[in-house]
């Protein structure tokens, strides 16, 4: 098996917030959830739930993308 063909799940995390269950139950269409991060803060990229890089949101052909600004080196 060629390791270059192994697929990993890449996930971009823009931000997070903790809310109560009662606030979660109130969410509906057009609700806005305010995140803890500020506009312009980095986006965190995870490969199979391991942080691998940080980047910034960009728009490419009307779709969102992430420009890598820092690669997180594995110290193990």
N, C-alpha and C positions, 0 to 999 in steps of 0.2 A: 504494500500500500504506500502510495506517495503522500508524504506528510503535507505537501503543498496543496493537496486536494481536501484536507480536513477542514470542515466548516466550523466557525465559532459564531456565537450570537453576540453581535455588537449592539450595545445599548447606550444611548445618549441621555444623560440626566441633566435637565435644565435647572432644577431646584427641588426643594422639598419644603414641607410644612407639617406640623402636627396640629390636628384638629380633633375636637371631641366627636364622639359617635353621634351625638344629637345634631351637631353642625353637619356632619357627613350625611345624615338622613335628610337634611334640608336641601342638599344640592340637587339641582335639576337643570334642565335645558336653559342655557344662557347664564347660568351661575358663573361667578368668577372666583377662583381660588387664588388668593394672594400668596406668593412664595416668599421665602425668607431672603432670597438673593435679589440683587439689584440688576436693573437692565445693564447689560455690558459685562456682567460677571461671567467667568468661564463656564463652559459646559463640560461635564465629566463624561468620558467615554469608558465603558466597561466591556471587556471581552470575557464572556462566560462568568460574569459577576466579579471580575478582577479589574481594578482600576488600571488602565493602560495609557491614557493620555488625557490632556485637557485641550479645549478648543473654543472657538467662537462660532456663533450661528451666522451662516451666510445663506443667501438665496441664489440658487442655480436653476435657470430655466423654470422659474415659478415654483420650485420645490425647495424645501429647507435642506441645508447641508451643514457640515461642521468642518471648519478650517482648523487643522491641528496646530496648536501653538506650543505645546510641550508634550514630550513623550516621557512617561514614567518608567524608569529603568527598574527591572527586577533585581533586588539586592541579594536574593537567595543564591 
